[in-house]
Amino acid sequence: MSQALAFPTRGQEDFRYADLAALEPLWPVAQQRIVLAAGERGAEAVIHTGSEAVARDIVIELGAGASFALHLLNAGQGYGRFAVQVTLGEGAEFTLGAAQLAGSGQVLEVVTQVTHAGRDAVSRQVVRSVAGGKGTVNYLGKVRVEPGADGTDGEQSVRAMLLDRSATANNRPELEIYADDVKCAHGCAVGELDANALFYMAQRGLPPEEAKKLMLQAFVAQAFVGADQEEVLLEAALAALGKLV
């Protein structure tokens, strides 16, 4: 992930879909560094629901056997960019659960680079995005397995839901592997609400808008399973969904 002071261009992969006009007043973005020594455990929940534009650059370093869980709700009314760079030592564990909720004209994005530098480390990324109107949601994520990092277990689960044909989702999960004996996978899908499920719920007396909200709540909740502040994250997500649907 580029940390150069020069303002980025669309030629840089991590900024291909960014709202550069909104990012410019926030540049350069200061790094937030989180360093866990061997065996330490940590967690953080980040909720962005305000009207201001936000850009954050989070760098996480995990020693041998350390673990860290980052859960993120990106649902601000202005531009929201969260870049996360993680390095895992031997046997370390990293979890990312992120939800993005964009309405008309909003651009929200999560950009990650997770580097498995030691053996037997585990990373899990679950990203759920919803876009309506002319909103845009982006996820660009790379899992890199360094030479010698055998036993790596890395997974990305990325899904986006479009509520209108004018909404946009850009998803790019990526694997870069330089070791043998690894287990890495990514799944990526962009779709719409299931019309059959909506019809089924309508047949049982649920108004269409209420049915949509329930389905979207279940969809977004997948990002926050097991979070230390799961209830707080879900409550904030439900409030943001109420403005979107």
Phi, psi and omega in degrees: 000129187291132175243012181297148180288334179300140181295136185289165176235169178291348175289344176273127189304320184290348182241016185302320184250007185292154172274090187295327179296321179284329182285329188305315180294343182264356187269142357282153181268123179290143178278139167257119184255132177236116182239122178247128178284173182308129175082353181284157178233145179205164179204152177211140174243131181239127180236118177243107179228009183280182183267345183280156174285142183225137171223126180230144181235108186249124180245124185238128177238123184245122176286180183303127177074002179282161178217145180214137178240125178244122177240135192223131169246114180252095186217030179289161181278346174251187179301138178223117179235127177234114178254129185232124179238122187234138172237126184251127172278186184301128177069010180283164183223132178228135178234131172238126171236116185228139174234138179233133182229107186244131174261195185301128176081351181279148171235118180235139182208148173237128181235124184232148166224115182248117182252119174273102183264341181237167181292153167059027176273155184232133173228140178228126177234124177237117182234124179236123185234144177229132179227134176233171181058231175253030179288155180230132175238134182235140168223121174237116186220131178241135169250120181246128179250114184286158175305135180089353181275053179295154181080005177301140175229101183236137183217137173236127175240110189234121179221143178229143179242126179255125182271341180220153179293342180274352179279160185226139172230127175244112181238131178218084172280144186215141176242136176227106193240126179235025180223159176265172175055054178236160175234103181229139181208152170219144176235137185218132179210143174233127183206193179237169177298141182293113182297323179295319179293321177297319178296318179300316180291324177295323179297338179258017169093005179277129175299149184306316182294322179293321178297318178300315181299317181297318180294319180290325177300314180296322180296310183292324183300337180300333181285341189248007180300126177085000180291146178300325180247044185303316183294320180295315179297316181294320179298317178293322179294320180295321178296319179291322177297324179300331178275342185269325186261000000 
